[in-house]
Amino acid sequence: MLTRVLAQELAEKRISVNELVPGPVDTGDGAKDKSDRPSVASESPSEWVKRPEDVVPLALFLASQPLVGPTAQRFSLMRRDG
């Protein structure tokens, strides 16, 4: 809802507001052993633990959109087999 409200409020200033929802991302937070990290239980077969470089293309895509590009949208990453 925050994304939608901000997009509506900032539309007159030609500012797009979108939401990037990558899911779990291994950021190398300093845990020495993966067993120290909480497990990611997923109910969705399309979910996986991403690396930052998995998220970058979508972030760059959103940042490069023209002024009349998407706004008030939610973008997420899904696994594609094949």
PDB file of N, CA, C and O in Angstrom, chain B, residues numbered from 101:
ATOM      1  N   MET B 101       0.824  -1.178   0.000  1.00  0.00           N
ATOM      2  CA  MET B 101       0.000   0.000   0.000  1.00  0.00           C
ATOM      3  C   MET B 101       0.877   1.254   0.000  1.00  0.00           C
ATOM      4  O   MET B 101       0.534   2.251  -0.636  1.00  0.00           O
ATOM      5  N   LEU B 102       2.004   1.206   0.710  1.00  0.00           N
ATOM      6  CA  LEU B 102       2.904   2.357   0.734  1.00  0.00           C
ATOM      7  C   LEU B 102       3.357   2.722  -0.680  1.00  0.00           C
ATOM      8  O   LEU B 102       3.399   3.899  -1.035  1.00  0.00           O
ATOM      9  N   THR B 103       3.692   1.721  -1.480  1.00  0.00           N
ATOM     10  CA  THR B 103       4.129   1.966  -2.852  1.00  0.00           C
ATOM     11  C   THR B 103       3.040   2.664  -3.647  1.00  0.00           C
ATOM     12  O   THR B 103       3.312   3.624  -4.368  1.00  0.00           O
ATOM     13  N   ARG B 104       1.815   2.191  -3.521  1.00  0.00           N
ATOM     14  CA  ARG B 104       0.700   2.790  -4.262  1.00  0.00           C
ATOM     15  C   ARG B 104       0.436   4.228  -3.836  1.00  0.00           C
ATOM     16  O   ARG B 104       0.233   5.106  -4.675  1.00  0.00           O
ATOM     17  N   VAL B 105       0.440   4.462  -2.526  1.00  0.00           N
ATOM     18  CA  VAL B 105       0.169   5.808  -2.013  1.00  0.00           C
ATOM     19  C   VAL B 105       1.275   6.774  -2.447  1.00  0.00           C
ATOM     20  O   VAL B 105       0.988   7.876  -2.914  1.00  0.00           O
ATOM     21  N   LEU B 106       2.533   6.364  -2.295  1.00  0.00           N
ATOM     22  CA  LEU B 106       3.637   7.233  -2.708  1.00  0.00           C
ATOM     23  C   LEU B 106       3.597   7.504  -4.206  1.00  0.00           C
ATOM     24  O   LEU B 106       3.835   8.631  -4.639  1.00  0.00           O
ATOM     25  N   ALA B 107       3.300   6.485  -4.995  1.00  0.00           N
ATOM     26  CA  ALA B 107       3.210   6.675  -6.446  1.00  0.00           C
ATOM     27  C   ALA B 107       2.128   7.690  -6.790  1.00  0.00           C
ATOM     28  O   ALA B 107       2.316   8.535  -7.666  1.00  0.00           O
ATOM     29  N   GLN B 108       1.023   7.605  -6.114  1.00  0.00           N
ATOM     30  CA  GLN B 108      -0.076   8.538  -6.361  1.00  0.00           C
ATOM     31  C   GLN B 108       0.316   9.959  -5.935  1.00  0.00           C
ATOM     32  O   GLN B 108       0.065  10.918  -6.664  1.00  0.00           O
ATOM     33  N   GLU B 109       0.922  10.090  -4.770  1.00  0.00           N
ATOM     34  CA  GLU B 109       1.299  11.409  -4.266  1.00  0.00           C
ATOM     35  C   GLU B 109       2.415  12.063  -5.076  1.00  0.00           C
ATOM     36  O   GLU B 109       2.468  13.289  -5.174  1.00  0.00           O
ATOM     37  N   LEU B 110       3.309  11.261  -5.657  1.00  0.00           N
ATOM     38  CA  LEU B 110       4.455  11.810  -6.378  1.00  0.00           C
ATOM     39  C   LEU B 110       4.242  11.871  -7.892  1.00  0.00           C
ATOM     40  O   LEU B 110       5.118  12.338  -8.620  1.00  0.00           O
ATOM     41  N   ALA B 111       3.108  11.414  -8.360  1.00  0.00           N
ATOM     42  CA  ALA B 111       2.822  11.399  -9.804  1.00  0.00           C
ATOM     43  C   ALA B 111       2.904  12.792 -10.412  1.00  0.00           C
ATOM     44  O   ALA B 111       3.442  12.953 -11.507  1.00  0.00           O
ATOM     45  N   GLU B 112       2.386  13.792  -9.727  1.00  0.00           N
ATOM     46  CA  GLU B 112       2.410  15.151 -10.281  1.00  0.00           C
ATOM     47  C   GLU B 112       3.828  15.699 -10.415  1.00  0.00           C
ATOM     48  O   GLU B 112       4.064  16.630 -11.184  1.00  0.00           O
ATOM     49  N   LYS B 113       4.765  15.129  -9.676  1.00  0.00           N
ATOM     50  CA  LYS B 113       6.177  15.528  -9.786  1.00  0.00           C
ATOM     51  C   LYS B 113       6.933  14.627 -10.757  1.00  0.00           C
ATOM     52  O   LYS B 113       8.153  14.727 -10.891  1.00  0.00           O
ATOM     53  N   ARG B 114       6.202  13.751 -11.428  1.00  0.00           N
ATOM     54  CA  ARG B 114       6.757  12.810 -12.410  1.00  0.00           C
ATOM     55  C   ARG B 114       7.810  11.889 -11.794  1.00  0.00           C
ATOM     56  O   ARG B 114       8.844  11.609 -12.401  1.00  0.00           O
ATOM     57  N   ILE B 115       7.529  11.431 -10.590  1.00  0.00           N
ATOM     58  CA  ILE B 115       8.409  10.491  -9.891  1.00  0.00           C
ATOM     59  C   ILE B 115       7.700   9.147  -9.827  1.00  0.00           C
ATOM     60  O   ILE B 115       6.584   9.048  -9.315  1.00  0.00           O
ATOM     61  N   SER B 116       8.348   8.124 -10.346  1.00  0.00           N
ATOM     62  CA  SER B 116       7.802   6.769 -10.298  1.00  0.00           C
ATOM     63  C   SER B 116       8.213   6.100  -8.999  1.00  0.00           C
ATOM     64  O   SER B 116       9.332   6.286  -8.520  1.00  0.00           O
ATOM     65  N   VAL B 117       7.321   5.336  -8.442  1.00  0.00           N
ATOM     66  CA  VAL B 117       7.598   4.589  -7.221  1.00  0.00           C
ATOM     67  C   VAL B 117       7.201   3.139  -7.471  1.00  0.00           C
ATOM     68  O   VAL B 117       6.042   2.849  -7.770  1.00  0.00           O
ATOM     69  N   ASN B 118       8.156   2.239  -7.349  1.00  0.00           N
ATOM     70  CA  ASN B 118       7.908   0.821  -7.527  1.00  0.00           C
ATOM     71  C   ASN B 118       8.536   0.053  -6.376  1.00  0.00           C
ATOM     72  O   ASN B 118       9.375   0.572  -5.640  1.00  0.00           O
ATOM     73  N   GLU B 119       8.116  -1.180  -6.242  1.00  0.00           N
ATOM     74  CA  GLU B 119       8.607  -2.035  -5.167  1.00  0.00           C
ATOM     75  C   GLU B 119       9.366  -3.207  -5.772  1.00  0.00           C
ATOM     76  O   GLU B 119       8.842  -3.919  -6.629  1.00  0.00           O
ATOM     77  N   LEU B 120      10.597  -3.404  -5.324  1.00  0.00           N
ATOM     78  CA  LEU B 120      11.394  -4.541  -5.746  1.00  0.00           C
ATOM     79  C   LEU B 120      11.401  -5.535  -4.587  1.00  0.00           C
ATOM     80  O   LEU B 120      11.874  -5.220  -3.495  1.00  0.00           O
ATOM     81  N   VAL B 121      10.881  -6.725  -4.827  1.00  0.00           N
ATOM     82  CA  VAL B 121      10.760  -7.750  -3.785  1.00  0.00           C
ATOM     83  C   VAL B 121      11.607  -8.953  -4.207  1.00  0.00           C
ATOM     84  O   VAL B 121      11.109  -9.854  -4.883  1.00  0.00           O
ATOM     85  N   PRO B 122      12.874  -8.972  -3.816  1.00  0.00           N
ATOM     86  CA  PRO B 122      13.734 -10.052  -4.276  1.00  0.00           C
ATOM     87  C   PRO B 122      13.541 -11.363  -3.526  1.00  0.00           C
ATOM     88  O   PRO B 122      13.926 -12.418  -4.032  1.00  0.00           O
ATOM     89  N   GLY B 123      12.959 -11.324  -2.342  1.00  0.00           N
ATOM     90  CA  GLY B 123      12.905 -12.514  -1.502  1.00  0.00           C
ATOM     91  C   GLY B 123      14.210 -12.604  -0.729  1.00  0.00           C
ATOM     92  O   GLY B 123      14.907 -11.599  -0.584  1.00  0.00           O
ATOM     93  N   PRO B 124      14.554 -13.780  -0.233  1.00  0.00           N
ATOM     94  CA  PRO B 124      15.774 -13.900   0.573  1.00  0.00           C
ATOM     95  C   PRO B 124      17.036 -13.703  -0.270  1.00  0.00           C
ATOM     96  O   PRO B 124      17.174 -14.279  -1.349  1.00  0.00           O
ATOM     97  N   VAL B 125      17.954 -12.876   0.247  1.00  0.00           N
ATOM     98  CA  VAL B 125      19.211 -12.594  -0.441  1.00  0.00           C
ATOM     99  C   VAL B 125      20.355 -12.833   0.533  1.00  0.00           C
ATOM    100  O   VAL B 125      20.366 -12.290   1.637  1.00  0.00           O
ATOM    101  N   ASP B 126      21.321 -13.653   0.114  1.00  0.00           N
ATOM    102  CA  ASP B 126      22.511 -13.895   0.920  1.00  0.00           C
ATOM    103  C   ASP B 126      23.449 -12.721   0.714  1.00  0.00           C
ATOM    104  O   ASP B 126      24.087 -12.606  -0.332  1.00  0.00           O
ATOM    105  N   THR B 127      23.534 -11.855   1.702  1.00  0.00           N
ATOM    106  CA  THR B 127      24.339 -10.644   1.586  1.00  0.00           C
ATOM    107  C   THR B 127      25.725 -10.796   2.187  1.00  0.00           C
ATOM    108  O   THR B 127      26.485  -9.829   2.247  1.00  0.00           O
ATOM    109  N   GLY B 128      26.062 -12.004   2.633  1.00  0.00           N
ATOM    110  CA  GLY B 128      27.366 -12.197   3.259  1.00  0.00           C
ATOM    111  C   GLY B 128      27.458 -11.366   4.526  1.00  0.00           C
ATOM    112  O   GLY B 128      28.410 -10.609   4.716  1.00  0.00           O
ATOM    113  N   ASP B 129      26.473 -11.510   5.381  1.00  0.00           N
ATOM    114  CA  ASP B 129      26.345 -10.669   6.571  1.00  0.00           C
ATOM    115  C   ASP B 129      27.372 -10.964   7.658  1.00  0.00           C
ATOM    116  O   ASP B 129      27.269 -10.450   8.771  1.00  0.00           O
ATOM    117  N   GLY B 130      28.344 -11.776   7.340  1.00  0.00           N
ATOM    118  CA  GLY B 130      29.400 -12.027   8.313  1.00  0.00           C
ATOM    119  C   GLY B 130      29.295 -13.369   9.012  1.00  0.00           C
ATOM    120  O   GLY B 130      30.216 -13.748   9.736  1.00  0.00           O
ATOM    121  N   ALA B 131      28.210 -14.099   8.821  1.00  0.00           N
ATOM    122  CA  ALA B 131      28.111 -15.426   9.430  1.00  0.00           C
ATOM    123  C   ALA B 131      29.171 -16.320   8.794  1.00  0.00           C
ATOM    124  O   ALA B 131      29.232 -16.440   7.570  1.00  0.00           O
ATOM    125  N   LYS B 132      29.998 -16.942   9.615  1.00  0.00           N
ATOM    126  CA  LYS B 132      31.108 -17.736   9.100  1.00  0.00           C
ATOM    127  C   LYS B 132      30.639 -19.060   8.515  1.00  0.00           C
ATOM    128  O   LYS B 132      31.252 -19.586   7.585  1.00  0.00           O
ATOM    129  N   ASP B 133      29.582 -19.584   9.044  1.00  0.00           N
ATOM    130  CA  ASP B 133      29.104 -20.890   8.622  1.00  0.00           C
ATOM    131  C   ASP B 133      27.637 -20.757   8.242  1.00  0.00           C
ATOM    132  O   ASP B 133      26.864 -20.119   8.957  1.00  0.00           O
ATOM    133  N   LYS B 134      27.255 -21.352   7.131  1.00  0.00           N
ATOM    134  CA  LYS B 134      25.858 -21.260   6.704  1.00  0.00           C
ATOM    135  C   LYS B 134      24.906 -21.827   7.746  1.00  0.00           C
ATOM    136  O   LYS B 134      23.733 -21.454   7.776  1.00  0.00           O
ATOM    137  N   SER B 135      25.389 -22.721   8.600  1.00  0.00           N
ATOM    138  CA  SER B 135      24.525 -23.267   9.646  1.00  0.00           C
ATOM    139  C   SER B 135      24.182 -22.211  10.690  1.00  0.00           C
ATOM    140  O   SER B 135      23.231 -22.384  11.452  1.00  0.00           O
ATOM    141  N   ASP B 136      24.956 -21.100  10.735  1.00  0.00           N
ATOM    142  CA  ASP B 136      24.664 -20.004  11.658  1.00  0.00           C
ATOM    143  C   ASP B 136      23.497 -19.150  11.186  1.00  0.00           C
ATOM    144  O   ASP B 136      22.925 -18.385  11.962  1.00  0.00           O
ATOM    145  N   ARG B 137      23.149 -19.284   9.919  1.00  0.00           N
ATOM    146  CA  ARG B 137      22.096 -18.468   9.342  1.00  0.00           C
ATOM    147  C   ARG B 137      20.756 -19.166   9.483  1.00  0.00           C
ATOM    148  O   ARG B 137      20.683 -20.394   9.442  1.00  0.00           O
ATOM    149  N   PRO B 138      19.707 -18.393   9.649  1.00  0.00           N
ATOM    150  CA  PRO B 138      18.392 -19.024   9.727  1.00  0.00           C
ATOM    151  C   PRO B 138      18.041 -19.678   8.403  1.00  0.00           C
ATOM    152  O   PRO B 138      18.373 -19.158   7.338  1.00  0.00           O
ATOM    153  N   SER B 139      17.375 -20.808   8.472  1.00  0.00           N
ATOM    154  CA  SER B 139      16.980 -21.477   7.242  1.00  0.00           C
ATOM    155  C   SER B 139      15.820 -20.718   6.606  1.00  0.00           C
ATOM    156  O   SER B 139      15.018 -20.081   7.289  1.00  0.00           O
ATOM    157  N   VAL B 140      15.755 -20.804   5.295  1.00  0.00           N
ATOM    158  CA  VAL B 140      14.682 -20.136   4.563  1.00  0.00           C
ATOM    159  C   VAL B 140      13.688 -21.204   4.148  1.00  0.00           C
ATOM    160  O   VAL B 140      13.920 -21.970   3.212  1.00  0.00           O
ATOM    161  N   ALA B 141      12.598 -21.235   4.852  1.00  0.00           N
ATOM    162  CA  ALA B 141      11.542 -22.177   4.502  1.00  0.00           C
ATOM    163  C   ALA B 141      10.647 -21.501   3.492  1.00  0.00           C
ATOM    164  O   ALA B 141      10.156 -20.396   3.726  1.00  0.00           O
ATOM    165  N   SER B 142      10.434 -22.155   2.380  1.00  0.00           N
ATOM    166  CA  SER B 142       9.624 -21.551   1.335  1.00  0.00           C
ATOM    167  C   SER B 142       8.481 -22.466   0.956  1.00  0.00           C
ATOM    168  O   SER B 142       8.649 -23.676   0.803  1.00  0.00           O
ATOM    169  N   GLU B 143       7.336 -21.873   0.810  1.00  0.00           N
ATOM    170  CA  GLU B 143       6.175 -22.625   0.347  1.00  0.00           C
ATOM    171  C   GLU B 143       6.068 -22.565  -1.165  1.00  0.00           C
ATOM    172  O   GLU B 143       5.233 -23.254  -1.752  1.00  0.00           O
ATOM    173  N   SER B 144       6.894 -21.757  -1.804  1.00  0.00           N
ATOM    174  CA  SER B 144       6.827 -21.573  -3.245  1.00  0.00           C
ATOM    175  C   SER B 144       8.015 -22.251  -3.913  1.00  0.00           C
ATOM    176  O   SER B 144       9.158 -22.010  -3.525  1.00  0.00           O
ATOM    177  N   PRO B 145       7.765 -23.095  -4.911  1.00  0.00           N
ATOM    178  CA  PRO B 145       8.877 -23.749  -5.604  1.00  0.00           C
ATOM    179  C   PRO B 145       9.711 -22.773  -6.428  1.00  0.00           C
ATOM    180  O   PRO B 145      10.812 -23.121  -6.854  1.00  0.00           O
ATOM    181  N   SER B 146       9.211 -21.561  -6.662  1.00  0.00           N
ATOM    182  CA  SER B 146       9.964 -20.580  -7.445  1.00  0.00           C
ATOM    183  C   SER B 146      10.914 -19.752  -6.576  1.00  0.00           C
ATOM    184  O   SER B 146      11.636 -18.898  -7.090  1.00  0.00           O
ATOM    185  N   GLU B 147      10.918 -20.000  -5.264  1.00  0.00           N
ATOM    186  CA  GLU B 147      11.743 -19.224  -4.339  1.00  0.00           C
ATOM    187  C   GLU B 147      13.091 -19.888  -4.134  1.00  0.00           C
ATOM    188  O   GLU B 147      13.191 -21.114  -4.081  1.00  0.00           O
ATOM    189  N   TRP B 148      14.129 -19.070  -4.019  1.00  0.00           N
ATOM    190  CA  TRP B 148      15.466 -19.551  -3.715  1.00  0.00           C
ATOM    191  C   TRP B 148      16.248 -18.411  -3.075  1.00  0.00           C
ATOM    192  O   TRP B 148      15.855 -17.250  -3.183  1.00  0.00           O
ATOM    193  N   VAL B 149      17.342 -18.735  -2.418  1.00  0.00           N
ATOM    194  CA  VAL B 149      18.172 -17.710  -1.796  1.00  0.00           C
ATOM    195  C   VAL B 149      19.045 -17.108  -2.896  1.00  0.00           C
ATOM    196  O   VAL B 149      19.870 -17.790  -3.504  1.00  0.00           O
ATOM    197  N   LYS B 150      18.841 -15.821  -3.130  1.00  0.00           N
ATOM    198  CA  LYS B 150      19.557 -15.136  -4.200  1.00  0.00           C
ATOM    199  C   LYS B 150      20.877 -14.577  -3.713  1.00  0.00           C
ATOM    200  O   LYS B 150      21.113 -14.441  -2.513  1.00  0.00           O
ATOM    201  N   ARG B 151      21.725 -14.258  -4.664  1.00  0.00           N
ATOM    202  CA  ARG B 151      22.939 -13.505  -4.417  1.00  0.00           C
ATOM    203  C   ARG B 151      22.659 -12.074  -4.857  1.00  0.00           C
ATOM    204  O   ARG B 151      21.760 -11.854  -5.669  1.00  0.00           O
ATOM    205  N   PRO B 152      23.398 -11.098  -4.349  1.00  0.00           N
ATOM    206  CA  PRO B 152      23.161  -9.719  -4.779  1.00  0.00           C
ATOM    207  C   PRO B 152      23.179  -9.561  -6.303  1.00  0.00           C
ATOM    208  O   PRO B 152      22.393  -8.794  -6.858  1.00  0.00           O
ATOM    209  N   GLU B 153      24.067 -10.280  -6.969  1.00  0.00           N
ATOM    210  CA  GLU B 153      24.152 -10.160  -8.432  1.00  0.00           C
ATOM    211  C   GLU B 153      22.914 -10.706  -9.149  1.00  0.00           C
ATOM    212  O   GLU B 153      22.704 -10.408 -10.325  1.00  0.00           O
ATOM    213  N   ASP B 154      22.098 -11.499  -8.460  1.00  0.00           N
ATOM    214  CA  ASP B 154      20.828 -11.949  -9.038  1.00  0.00           C
ATOM    215  C   ASP B 154      19.801 -10.817  -9.059  1.00  0.00           C
ATOM    216  O   ASP B 154      18.909 -10.795  -9.907  1.00  0.00           O
ATOM    217  N   VAL B 155      19.932  -9.885  -8.126  1.00  0.00           N
ATOM    218  CA  VAL B 155      18.967  -8.801  -7.960  1.00  0.00           C
ATOM    219  C   VAL B 155      19.310  -7.591  -8.832  1.00  0.00           C
ATOM    220  O   VAL B 155      18.425  -6.827  -9.218  1.00  0.00           O
ATOM    221  N   VAL B 156      20.592  -7.423  -9.138  1.00  0.00           N
ATOM    222  CA  VAL B 156      21.061  -6.230  -9.854  1.00  0.00           C
ATOM    223  C   VAL B 156      20.344  -5.987 -11.183  1.00  0.00           C
ATOM    224  O   VAL B 156      19.934  -4.851 -11.419  1.00  0.00           O
ATOM    225  N   PRO B 157      20.163  -6.971 -12.067  1.00  0.00           N
ATOM    226  CA  PRO B 157      19.508  -6.667 -13.341  1.00  0.00           C
ATOM    227  C   PRO B 157      18.107  -6.059 -13.186  1.00  0.00           C
ATOM    228  O   PRO B 157      17.747  -5.135 -13.917  1.00  0.00           O
ATOM    229  N   LEU B 158      17.333  -6.567 -12.252  1.00  0.00           N
ATOM    230  CA  LEU B 158      15.994  -6.011 -12.051  1.00  0.00           C
ATOM    231  C   LEU B 158      16.072  -4.602 -11.472  1.00  0.00           C
ATOM    232  O   LEU B 158      15.299  -3.728 -11.866  1.00  0.00           O
ATOM    233  N   ALA B 159      16.989  -4.373 -10.547  1.00  0.00           N
ATOM    234  CA  ALA B 159      17.159  -3.030  -9.976  1.00  0.00           C
ATOM    235  C   ALA B 159      17.577  -2.036 -11.060  1.00  0.00           C
ATOM    236  O   ALA B 159      17.072  -0.914 -11.103  1.00  0.00           O
ATOM    237  N   LEU B 160      18.491  -2.443 -11.930  1.00  0.00           N
ATOM    238  CA  LEU B 160      18.925  -1.567 -13.020  1.00  0.00           C
ATOM    239  C   LEU B 160      17.799  -1.313 -14.010  1.00  0.00           C
ATOM    240  O   LEU B 160      17.655  -0.198 -14.513  1.00  0.00           O
ATOM    241  N   PHE B 161      17.008  -2.328 -14.292  1.00  0.00           N
ATOM    242  CA  PHE B 161      15.860  -2.169 -15.178  1.00  0.00           C
ATOM    243  C   PHE B 161      14.916  -1.099 -14.629  1.00  0.00           C
ATOM    244  O   PHE B 161      14.500  -0.197 -15.356  1.00  0.00           O
ATOM    245  N   LEU B 162      14.587  -1.205 -13.356  1.00  0.00           N
ATOM    246  CA  LEU B 162      13.665  -0.239 -12.754  1.00  0.00           C
ATOM    247  C   LEU B 162      14.272   1.166 -12.729  1.00  0.00           C
ATOM    248  O   LEU B 162      13.573   2.149 -12.971  1.00  0.00           O
ATOM    249  N   ALA B 163      15.551   1.259 -12.441  1.00  0.00           N
ATOM    250  CA  ALA B 163      16.209   2.564 -12.370  1.00  0.00           C
ATOM    251  C   ALA B 163      16.332   3.218 -13.745  1.00  0.00           C
ATOM    252  O   ALA B 163      16.469   4.438 -13.834  1.00  0.00           O
ATOM    253  N   SER B 164      16.286   2.432 -14.807  1.00  0.00           N
ATOM    254  CA  SER B 164      16.483   2.970 -16.156  1.00  0.00           C
ATOM    255  C   SER B 164      15.182   3.264 -16.893  1.00  0.00           C
ATOM    256  O   SER B 164      15.216   3.628 -18.068  1.00  0.00           O
ATOM    257  N   GLN B 165      14.053   3.117 -16.241  1.00  0.00           N
ATOM    258  CA  GLN B 165      12.777   3.354 -16.913  1.00  0.00           C
ATOM    259  C   GLN B 165      12.556   4.838 -17.176  1.00  0.00           C
ATOM    260  O   GLN B 165      12.991   5.685 -16.395  1.00  0.00           O
ATOM    261  N   PRO B 166      11.881   5.148 -18.276  1.00  0.00           N
ATOM    262  CA  PRO B 166      11.605   6.554 -18.585  1.00  0.00           C
ATOM    263  C   PRO B 166      10.584   7.142 -17.608  1.00  0.00           C
ATOM    264  O   PRO B 166       9.957   6.418 -16.834  1.00  0.00           O
ATOM    265  N   LEU B 167      10.435   8.448 -17.658  1.00  0.00           N
ATOM    266  CA  LEU B 167       9.499   9.129 -16.761  1.00  0.00           C
ATOM    267  C   LEU B 167       8.079   8.589 -16.874  1.00  0.00           C
ATOM    268  O   LEU B 167       7.322   8.619 -15.904  1.00  0.00           O
ATOM    269  N   VAL B 168       7.722   8.104 -18.038  1.00  0.00           N
ATOM    270  CA  VAL B 168       6.371   7.565 -18.214  1.00  0.00           C
ATOM    271  C   VAL B 168       6.363   6.047 -18.047  1.00  0.00           C
ATOM    272  O   VAL B 168       5.454   5.370 -18.527  1.00  0.00           O
ATOM    273  N   GLY B 169       7.369   5.520 -17.371  1.00  0.00           N
ATOM    274  CA  GLY B 169       7.494   4.084 -17.155  1.00  0.00           C
ATOM    275  C   GLY B 169       6.546   3.593 -16.077  1.00  0.00           C
ATOM    276  O   GLY B 169       5.647   4.319 -15.651  1.00  0.00           O
ATOM    277  N   PRO B 170       6.747   2.360 -15.639  1.00  0.00           N
ATOM    278  CA  PRO B 170       5.848   1.779 -14.644  1.00  0.00           C
ATOM    279  C   PRO B 170       5.919   2.516 -13.310  1.00  0.00           C
ATOM    280  O   PRO B 170       6.970   3.017 -12.910  1.00  0.00           O
ATOM    281  N   THR B 171       4.791   2.567 -12.644  1.00  0.00           N
ATOM    282  CA  THR B 171       4.745   3.138 -11.308  1.00  0.00           C
ATOM    283  C   THR B 171       3.676   2.408 -10.513  1.00  0.00           C
ATOM    284  O   THR B 171       2.719   1.884 -11.083  1.00  0.00           O
ATOM    285  N   ALA B 172       3.837   2.375  -9.203  1.00  0.00           N
ATOM    286  CA  ALA B 172       2.921   1.684  -8.288  1.00  0.00           C
ATOM    287  C   ALA B 172       2.879   0.181  -8.553  1.00  0.00           C
ATOM    288  O   ALA B 172       1.851  -0.463  -8.342  1.00  0.00           O
ATOM    289  N   GLN B 173       3.988  -0.368  -9.013  1.00  0.00           N
ATOM    290  CA  GLN B 173       4.042  -1.792  -9.350  1.00  0.00           C
ATOM    291  C   GLN B 173       4.960  -2.536  -8.393  1.00  0.00           C
ATOM    292  O   GLN B 173       5.852  -1.956  -7.774  1.00  0.00           O
ATOM    293  N   ARG B 174       4.719  -3.822  -8.291  1.00  0.00           N
ATOM    294  CA  ARG B 174       5.552  -4.712  -7.476  1.00  0.00           C
ATOM    295  C   ARG B 174       6.289  -5.651  -8.413  1.00  0.00           C
ATOM    296  O   ARG B 174       5.672  -6.315  -9.246  1.00  0.00           O
ATOM    297  N   PHE B 175       7.612  -5.710  -8.280  1.00  0.00           N
ATOM    298  CA  PHE B 175       8.437  -6.564  -9.111  1.00  0.00           C
ATOM    299  C   PHE B 175       9.152  -7.567  -8.212  1.00  0.00           C
ATOM    300  O   PHE B 175       9.745  -7.194  -7.200  1.00  0.00           O
ATOM    301  N   SER B 176       9.092  -8.838  -8.590  1.00  0.00           N
ATOM    302  CA  SER B 176       9.763  -9.871  -7.803  1.00  0.00           C
ATOM    303  C   SER B 176      10.534 -10.802  -8.727  1.00  0.00           C
ATOM    304  O   SER B 176      10.316 -10.823  -9.938  1.00  0.00           O
ATOM    305  N   LEU B 177      11.430 -11.564  -8.136  1.00  0.00           N
ATOM    306  CA  LEU B 177      12.240 -12.511  -8.900  1.00  0.00           C
ATOM    307  C   LEU B 177      11.665 -13.912  -8.717  1.00  0.00           C
ATOM    308  O   LEU B 177      11.310 -14.326  -7.614  1.00  0.00           O
ATOM    309  N   MET B 178      11.588 -14.619  -9.832  1.00  0.00           N
ATOM    310  CA  MET B 178      11.101 -15.996  -9.789  1.00  0.00           C
ATOM    311  C   MET B 178      12.119 -16.886 -10.502  1.00  0.00           C
ATOM    312  O   MET B 178      12.790 -16.462 -11.443  1.00  0.00           O
ATOM    313  N   ARG B 179      12.212 -18.087 -10.047  1.00  0.00           N
ATOM    314  CA  ARG B 179      13.110 -19.063 -10.670  1.00  0.00           C
ATOM    315  C   ARG B 179      12.495 -19.539 -11.975  1.00  0.00           C
ATOM    316  O   ARG B 179      11.304 -19.838 -12.065  1.00  0.00           O
ATOM    317  N   ARG B 180      13.355 -19.595 -12.976  1.00  0.00           N
ATOM    318  CA  ARG B 180      12.938 -20.170 -14.257  1.00  0.00           C
ATOM    319  C   ARG B 180      13.783 -21.397 -14.498  1.00  0.00           C
ATOM    320  O   ARG B 180      15.010 -21.310 -14.490  1.00  0.00           O
ATOM    321  N   ASP B 181      13.166 -22.521 -14.710  1.00  0.00           N
ATOM    322  CA  ASP B 181      13.918 -23.752 -14.993  1.00  0.00           C
ATOM    323  C   ASP B 181      14.199 -23.812 -16.478  1.00  0.00           C
ATOM    324  O   ASP B 181      13.360 -23.478 -17.314  1.00  0.00           O
ATOM    325  N   GLY B 182      15.405 -24.247 -16.773  1.00  0.00           N
ATOM    326  CA  GLY B 182      15.727 -24.450 -18.171  1.00  0.00           C
ATOM    327  C   GLY B 182      16.640 -23.491 -18.751  1.00  0.00           C
ATOM    328  O   GLY B 182      16.968 -23.588 -19.934  1.00  0.00           O
TER     329      GLY B 182
END
